[in-house]
């Protein structure tokens, strides 16, 4: 099963932009990881980019990229490996 990461285009989006496009939320465990790594509670992610989220927790990036891929959003995900 292929695994995806966020594309350069997707990495530039902020968390509110992602959510306004219908993007998924993160699982509880990845949200906790991002909060721990960034020092920001989710309520303060208004300026956080998806790239910063993926850098804080690669699993979070995989969750979002996989969601974008399943939704058929072109240009949001790049294949990491098969």
N, C-alpha and C positions, 0 to 999 in steps of 0.2 A: 504494500500500500504506500503510495507516495506521501511524502511529508513536505509541507510548504512553509515558507517564511514570507513576511511582508515584502512587497516590492519597494523600490525607491519612492515611487509615487505615493504609496500607502503610508510609508514611514513619515512623510511630511504632514499628514493629517493630525489635527489635535484630537484628543479624546472626545470632546463635544461634537466635532465635525463627524467623527466616526459614528457616534451614537445617532446623530440627526439623519444620517444616511441609512439607518436601520441596522447598523452594526451590532454585533452581539456583545453582551457583557462578558466578563471573565469568570472562570470558576473561582470558588472561594479560596482554594489553595494558591492559585496564581495571583489573585488580587492581594492576598497577604504577602506574597513574595515581593510584588511590585511596591507595595506600601513600605515594606522593610527596606528595600534597596533605595527607594527615592526619598524616603522620609516624609512622604505626603499621603495623607488619608485620601481615599477615592473622591471625596467631596471637593478636594482641592486640585483635581487633575485638569482643570480648565485650560491650562497652558501646556500640559504634558503632551508630547507628540507620541504617535504610535511607535515611532523609532526608539524613543526613550523608554517606552514601556517594554518593547522587545529586547532592548539592551539590558534592562533590569532583570528580565525573566524571559528567556528564549521560548519557554513553553507558552507564555502568554502570546507571543508573536505567532507561534504555530497555531494556537486556538483561533486567533483572529484571521490568519491567512487561510486556514482550513474552512472557516465559515464563509469567507469571501469566495473561495473556490466553489463551495457547494451551492452558493447563491448565484453563481455564474457571473460574478463581477469581474470583468476583464481588466487586467493591469494591476490588480491588487495583491496578487500572490505570485511567488516564483518557487519553482520546485527546489527543495533542498536535497532530497534524494528519494529513490524508489524503494 
